Amino acid sequence: MAETVLVTGGTGFVAGRCIVELLRRGYAVRTTLRTRAREDEVRDALSTAADPEGRLSFAVADLTSDTGWAEAVAGCEYVLHVASPLGGVATRDPRASGSSRPASSSGRPRSPKNCVRGWERPPARCPGGRCPMSPSD
């Protein structure tokens, strides 16, 4: 069975590119949406670039709420956190912006198989020395 990667912000441009590349590399992908109503939109956008072959799933979670994050992260070996909160007041505090929710919802400290990416620098070690999508790719 393929390893599962959670990609936050499934409707965004960066997330879409990550999802396509992960599917091409054989990973199972779960992505977050603020509402289930956008699932078909995301599937349609991805279908022109990659065939998910049953390896794409969705979770409802919003960076402005704790609801849904534990379920979204459950069973995922990796987290690519590329979502960004929209609206509100800009802040450098990750707790206030919601940017720490995917990592803190895993119920365990970050491990080599729990890579949080986006604007952060990747962890020094991942399985085999590389994260699913390393900067060298």
Secondary structure, 3 states (H helix, E strand, C coil): CCCEEEECCCCCHHHHHHHHHHHHCCCEEEEEECCHHHHHHHHHHHHCCCCCCCCEEEEECCCCCCCCHHHHHCCCCEEECCCCCCCCCCCCCHHHHCCCHHHHCCCCCCCCCCCCCCCCCCCCCCHHHCCCCCCCC
